[in-house]
Amino acid sequence: MRTLSDMLAFAVTNRMLHFELTATYEIFTAPQLDYRVVICGNGPVRVGRFTLEPDLPLDRLDRADTVIVPAVADVDEPLDPALVQAVKAAHDKGARIVSLCTGAFVLAEAGLLDGLRATTHWAHTDQLARRYPRVEVDPDVLYVDNGQVLTSAGKAAAIDLSLHVIRSDHGTATANTAARRLVVPPHRDGGQAQFVLAPVPSGEGHPLTELFDWVSARFDQMISVEDMARQAGMSSRHLARLFRAVTGTTPLQWLHTQRIRRAQELLEMTDDSVDRIAEASGMGTATTLRRHFHRTVGVPPDTSRPRTTSTRTWGRHHDAPV
């Protein structure tokens, strides 16, 4: 467990996103936790439409036990070299480094992710992989814990990773208390997929818009590609070309993804049995749902149920699992 002398520092610079910063700041400053939370930056620092007055300059970051790197607003802009150097110096001194969303680009620029598995917001995973080829980018998880270096996907996943850190430092009961205070699920496994819906055309008049609505109202029914083509008033071949252009996938794969998504929603929002949810989502049986859900999302269906306790407790980041 951590002690009162442990310092948790947010490393901030201009043009960061305020949601990840403020949400996780709220989490780690909760009354039941004993972190000494500070903000390090060469300020005043502009974060979104807000201005922060840091407690310490960036060069004091190497005194922290844990460093939180929030999301940068624009990954196409050059990263602040002072921020990158300060984060690297803290890592070299043994600090645990935690990035939120696109904060992973700062860690990658500092070389902290070389040879490691990492993630970021799904919209930027390809760019992260291209820019830093030595990083093993996983676009399909909520967060990755490599011990001293941890990365998360976007926004809600930053909260998941923060609770994971608390669970590692203070145990499950404390993490659950923090989650109840936030009114969020206490534990979503890091291996769970970020799960992105296949794109849907915006605006009225697109030939697929009405088809998508028609399919969404009939997940509990058997639907073939021919049925979809007939409803859309076009040939199966033309439908396939249009689907590929709009969603980047085939009609059947899109339908399969939507069924899994529907099952995920029902698991989170209802108390229905897995058998009933399998029927309602068009997956047929609970066995079929479990197989495809695990393959697509990365975790069993029951993991998506809201929970108040966690079945696993982890020690500090350098300890073996308890």
N, C-alpha and C positions, 0 to 999 in steps of 0.2 A: 504494500500500500504506500501511497505517497504521504509526505509530511507537510507540515505547515510552512516549511522553508522553501517548498517547491514554487518556482515562478513559472507562470504560463503567460507568454507574451504574444500579442498580435502584431505581426509585421505589416505595416501599412505604408502606402505611398499614394500619390495622386491617381485618380481614375481607376479606383476599385469599385466593385459593386457593393452597395450598402446592405443588401438583404443578408448575405452570408456572414458578413462582419457583425452586424447588429444581432442577428438571431443567435449565433454561436457565442457572442459576448454575453448575451442574456443567459444562455445555458451555463457557461462556466463561472459566472458570478452568482449562481444560486446560493442561498444561505447555507444549505447543508453541505456545501463543498468547501474545501480548505485551500483552493488555489489562490496564490497571490497574482491576480490578473493585472497586467499592465499593457499599455499600447505603446509600441515603439515606432517612431517615424520621424523623419526630418521635416517637421511640421511648421506651421499648420498644414494639414493634409486635406485635400478636397476629395470626398467620397460621395459620388453621385451628386446630389444637390446639397449635401451637408459638409460642414467643415469640422474636422477633428483637431483637438489639441492633444498631441501625444504626451505620455508621461515621461518617456525617455527617448533619446535619439536612437537611430538604427544601429549605431556601433555598440550599443549596450545589449543588443539582442543575444550576444554570445554568453550572457549571464543567465539566460533562461534555461529551464529544464525541458519545457515544451514550447515550440513555436508554431503559431497558427498563421498560415498564409491565406488570406481571403482571395476571392475571385478578382481577376483583373478584368476591366470592362471591355477592352479591345485587344485581342491577342495578335492583331496585325500591327499594332504599334510597338516600337522598341520597348523592351522591359527596362525598368529603372535599374541601372547597374549597381547603384548603392544598395538597393533591396536585394538583388541577386547575391552580391558579395556578403551582405550581412547574414542572409539565410545560410549560405555555405559555411561561414565562420562559426555560426551557432551549431551547425551539424558537425563540423570538425571538432568542436568542443564537447560533443556527446549529446547535444539536445535532440529530443524527439521532434521531428518536423512533420506537420500535418497541413496538407493543402486542401482547400475547398474549391470545388468546381475548377475554373480555369487558373486557379493558383498553381495547378500542376505545371504550367508553363514556366513559372519561376523556378520550381524545383528542377525541372528538366534543363533549363538554361544554366543552372548551377552545377549540373552534372550529377545530381543526387539520385536520379532515376536510371542512370546507365546500368543496363543489365537487369533491371528490376521490372516487375509487372506493375502497371499503374493505370489509372483511369482519370477521366475528366468528363465534363458534360458531353453527352452523345453528339451534339452538333459540332464539337471541336476535336473529337478523337482522331479523325483522319488527318487533320492538320497537325496535331501533336505527333502522330506517328511519322508523318512526312518530314517534319522539321527536326525531329530527334530520333533518328532510326535506331539508336542503341537502346531505346526504351521499348519494352514490350507492352504496348497499349491494348488494354482490354475494354472495348466499348460496351460490354454487356453486363457490367456489375455496378452495384451502388457504391462500393468503396473497396479499397485494397489495403491490407495491413501487412507491411513488410518488416515490422518490428520498429526500427528507428524512423522509418519513412512511411507515411500513410497518405493516401490520396482518395478523394471522393468525387462522385459525379455532382450534378448541379443541385442547388437549392435544398430540396427536402433531403437529399442524400447527405448534404453537409450536416444536417441535424442528426441523421442516422449515425454518421461517423463520430460526431461529438458524443453521443450517448455511448457508442462503443468505447471511446476513450475513457469516459467516466466509469463504465463497467470494468474496464481493465484496471483502472487505478483504485477504485473504491468498492467494487463488487456490484452484484446484480441488484440488491435491495436499493442502494443509493441511486443507481441508474434508473430504476423503476420510479423512484420518488421524483427524480428530475423529469421523467417523461410524463408523469401524471400532472406535474405543475405546468407543463407545456401543452397538455391534452393531445399527446401524440402517442402512437404505438411505441412501447419501450424497446422493441428489438425487431429490426428487419435485417436478416442475414446479409452480409456484404456481398455474397455471391449471387444474390437475387438480381435478375436482369433489370436494367433501367426501364426496359419495356416501352418502346415507342410505337405509337399507333402508325399504321401505314398512312401516308398522306391522303388527305381528302380534298378534292378541288373546292376552292372557295368561290363564293358567288353563285347566283342562280344561272341556269341555262346550260351548265356543263352537262354533257351527255351521261356522265357517271353519277352526278349528284343524286338524282332520283333513284337510281339503281342502288346506291349505297344505303339510302333510307329504306328502300324496299327489302334489302337483304337483312338489315339490322333489326327489322320487325319480325323476321322469320328464322332466327337462329335455331329455334327448336325444331325446325323442319329440315328434311333432306333437300339440299339445293345443289344442282349440278351447274357446270359451266354453260351447258345448253339452256338451262332455265334462266340464268343470268343474261345470256345473249338475247334470248327471246324477249325478256322483260325490257331490255335496253333497245330492242328493235334493230339489232345488227347481227352479223354473222359471228360465230365463235372466234374465228381468226381475227376479225377486226376488233372484237372485244379484247382479245389477248394483247394486240398491238397497243390499244388505247390504255389498257391497264399498265403495261410496261412503261409507257411514256409518262403516265400520271403518278403511279405508285412505285415504280421500279421493281415490280414483282408480277407474278402471274395471278389470274383471278382466284385459282384454288389456294395459293399460298396466302393471298390477302384474306380470303374467307377463313382459312385456318387461324390466322393471326387474330382476326376479329372474334372468333369463337373463344380463343384462349383469353383474350382481353375481357370478353363478357363473363367468362368463368371467374376471372380475377376480381371483377367488380362485385359479382354475387358473393364470392367468398368474403370479401371485405365488408359488404353492406348488409348481408342477411345471415341468418342462422340455419339456412337450408343445409341439408345433408349433401355430401359430395355426390351421391347418386342423383339427387334431384337437380343439382347444379349441372351435372354432366348432361342430363336430359335437356335442361333449359338452354344450354349453350350449344347444343347440337353435337356434343362429343360422344353421345350414346351411353356408355357405361363409365362407372367410376374408375375402372381399370384403365380404360382408354384415356380418360381425362388425366389421370395421374401420370401416365407415360408421356403424353404430349406436353403437359404442363411443365413437368420437370425438364424435358428436353428444350422447351422454348424459354422458360423463365429462369431455369437453373436451380429451382428449389421445389419441393413437393407442394401440392395445393394447400395443405394445412398450414404452411408457413405464412400464407397470406391472411390467415385469420387474425383479427386483433387479439393481442395477448397482454396479460398483466404481469407475467413472470417470464423469465428466460431460463431455459434448461441448461445453459452453459455459463460458467464463470471463468474469466481469463485473468491471469495475473498481470503484472506489469509487462511492458512491451518486451523486456529482455528475459522474462521468466517463461518456463514451460507451462502449457495449459494445465489448470487444476482439474 
